[in-house]
Amino acid sequence: MATNKYSTSKQESESDILPNKLGLSTLHEIEKAEMEGFYVAYKLLFEELNSRTKFNLKYIFKIHKIALGHLYTFAGKPRTVNMSKGGFLFPPAKFMNETLNQFEADILLKLPKAYVSKEDLIKDIAVVHAELLFIHPFREGNGRASRLLATLMAAKAGYNLVGLEKFSKDNFDKYVAAVQQAIDKKYDKMISIISSLF
């Protein structure tokens, strides 16, 4: 059996190969299909992006559904399994809807329609990014969906956020430490990361 990518509380999810609509059976095939899905989502969402775009839960679910809907039945839906990674426990699945609704009320719905200050934009991207990754709302694709959202938030305000995907891989421990700060509502590490990529 392959090494677990994530620990879960459900038997059927105990391998790297999640049940999928395409019947793919190798990690390489899965990774390729996921990458292609996120490319399609990136292209489509950038074409649709305009000053009226609202970054709310519905939009986040849309990102995930477009990117992974061809592959997974759970795409665009909150996860129903408990998950951990590297000993770090993500919020419990049984409270996921409540957690996401609180995230939307406390953070997403308070985002301005437009930004006057680049610093305010960077802070908001960092907070949304760290919180979304900490919540880990999906069974798969959380990091990529969160990084795409961050890129779209910057683009809506007229900025390019370049290299977040690469940074997350090349500086994984630093990136994870920034996400884990969100537990205490501290975001200085993620603000520093996002700021360095503007």
For each residue, the residues with C-beta under 8 A, 3 or more apart:
1: 14 15
2: 15 16 17 27
3: 16
4: 7 8 14 15 16
5: 16
6: 13 83 84 85
7: 4 83 84 85
8: 4 13 14 81 82 83
9: 81 82 93
10: 13 14 81
11: 14
12: 19
13: 6 8 10 18 81 139
14: 1 4 8 10 11
15: 1 2 4 18
16: 2 3 4 5 27 30
17: 2 20 24 25 26 27 30
18: 13 15 30 72 139 140
19: 12 72 73
20: 17 23 24 30 33 71 72
21: 70 71 72 73
22: 29 33 70 71
23: 20
24: 17 20 29 30 33 71
25: 17 29
26: 17 29 30
27: 2 16 17 30 31
28: 31 32
29: 22 24 25 26 32 33
30: 16 17 18 20 24 26 27 33 34 71
31: 27 28 34 35
32: 28 29 35 36
33: 20 22 24 29 30 36 37 70 71
34: 30 31 37 38 67 68 71 140 141 144
35: 31 32 38 39
36: 32 33 39 40
37: 33 34 40 41 66 67 68 69 70 71
38: 34 35 41 42 67 68 141 144 148
39: 35 36 42 43
40: 36 37 43 44 66 67
41: 37 38 44 45 63 66 67 148
42: 38 39 45 46 148 151
43: 39 40 46 47
44: 40 41 47 48 66
45: 41 42 48 49 62 63 66 148 152
46: 42 43 49 152 155
47: 43 44
48: 44 45 53
49: 45 46 53 152 155 156
50: 53 156
51: 113 114 156
52:
53: 48 49 50 59 152 156
54: 58 59
55: 59 60 108 111 128 149 152 153 156
56: 59 60 104 108 109
57: 60 61 100 101 103 104 108
58: 54 61 62
59: 53 54 55 56 62 63 149
60: 55 56 57 63 64 132 137 145 149
61: 57 58 64 65 76 77
62: 45 58 59 65 66 76
63: 41 45 59 60 66 67 145 148 149 152
64: 60 61 67 68 75 76 138 141 145
65: 61 62 68 69 75 76
66: 37 40 41 44 45 62 63 69
67: 34 37 38 40 41 63 64 75 141 144 145 148
68: 34 37 38 64 65 71 72 75 76 140 141
69: 37 65 66 72 75 76
70: 21 22 33 37
71: 20 21 22 24 30 33 34 37 68 75
72: 18 19 20 21 68 69 75 139 140
73: 19 21
74: 77 79 80 138 139 140
75: 64 65 67 68 69 71 72 138 141
76: 61 62 64 65 68 69
77: 61 74 138
78: 93 96 97 100 137 138
79: 74 83 93 96 136 137 138 139
80: 74 93 96 139
81: 8 9 10 13 93 139
82: 8 9 89 90 92 93
83: 6 7 8 79 89 90 93 136 139
84: 6 7 87 88 89 90
85: 6 7 88 90
86: 176
87: 84
88: 84 85 176 180
89: 82 83 84
90: 82 83 84 85 134 135 136
91: 95 96 99 134 135 136
92: 82 95 96
93: 9 78 79 80 81 82 83 96
94:
95: 91 92 98 99
96: 78 79 80 91 92 93 99 100 135 137
97: 78 100 101
98: 95 101 102
99: 91 95 96 102 103 135 137
100: 57 78 96 97 103 104 135 137
101: 57 97 98 104 105
102: 98 99 105 106
103: 57 99 100 106 107 108 131 132 135
104: 56 57 100 101 107 108 109
105: 101 102 108 109
106: 102 103 110
107: 103 104 110 111 127 128 131
108: 55 56 57 103 104 105 111 128
109: 56 104 105
110: 106 107
111: 55 107 108 124 128
112: 115 120 124
113: 51
114: 51 157
115: 112 118 120 121 124 157
116: 120
117: 120 121
118: 115 121 122 159 198
119: 122 123
120: 112 115 116 117 123 124
121: 115 117 118 124 125 153 154 157 159
122: 118 119 125 126 191 194 195 198
123: 119 120 126 127 187 191
124: 111 112 115 120 121 127 128 153
125: 121 122 128 129 150 153 154 161 194
126: 122 123 129 130 187 190 191 193 194 195
127: 107 123 124 130 131 187 190
128: 55 107 108 111 124 125 131 132 149 150 153
129: 125 126 132 133 146 147 149 150 190 194
130: 126 127 133 134 178 179 181 182 187 190
131: 103 107 127 128 134 135 182
132: 60 103 128 129 135 137 142 145 146 149
133: 129 130 136 142 143 146 179 182
134: 90 91 130 131 179 180 182 183
135: 90 91 96 99 100 103 131 132
136: 79 83 90 91 133 142
137: 60 78 79 96 99 100 132 142
138: 64 74 75 77 78 79 141 142 145
139: 13 18 72 74 79 80 81 83
140: 18 34 68 72 74
141: 34 38 64 67 68 75 138 144 145
142: 132 133 136 137 138 145 146
143: 133 146 147 168
144: 34 38 67 141 147 148 165
145: 60 63 64 67 132 138 141 142 148 149
146: 129 132 133 142 143 149 150
147: 129 143 144 150 151 164 165 168
148: 38 41 42 45 63 67 144 145 151 152
149: 55 59 60 63 128 129 132 145 146 152 153
150: 125 128 129 146 147 153 154 161 164 194
151: 42 147 148 154 155 161 164
152: 45 46 49 53 55 63 148 149 155 156
153: 55 121 124 125 128 149 150 156 157 161
154: 121 125 150 151 157 159 160 161 198
155: 46 49 151 152 158 159 160 161
156: 49 50 51 53 55 152 153
157: 114 115 121 153 154
158: 155
159: 118 121 154 155 198
160: 154 155 198
161: 125 150 151 153 154 155 164 194 197 198
162: 197
163: 166 167 197
164: 147 150 151 161 167 168 193 194 197
165: 144 147 168 169
166: 163 169 170
167: 163 164 170 171 175 193 196 197
168: 143 147 164 165 171 172 175
169: 165 166 172
170: 166 167
171: 167 168 174 175 193
172: 168 169 175 176
173: 176 177
174: 171 177 178 189 193
175: 167 168 171 172 178 179 193
176: 86 88 172 173 179 180
177: 173 174 180 181 189
178: 130 174 175 181 187 189 190 192 193
179: 130 133 134 175 176 182 190
180: 88 134 176 177 183
181: 130 177 178 184 186 187 188 189 190
182: 130 131 133 134 179 185 186 187 190
183: 134 180
184: 181
185: 182
186: 181 182 189
187: 123 126 127 130 178 181 182 190 191
188: 181 191 192
189: 174 177 178 181 186 192 193
190: 126 127 129 130 178 179 181 182 187 193 194
191: 122 123 126 187 188 194 195
192: 178 188 189 195 196
193: 126 164 167 171 174 175 178 189 190 196 197
194: 122 125 126 129 150 161 164 190 191 197 198
195: 122 126 191 192 198
196: 167 192 193
197: 161 162 163 164 167 193 194
198: 118 122 154 159 160 161 194 195
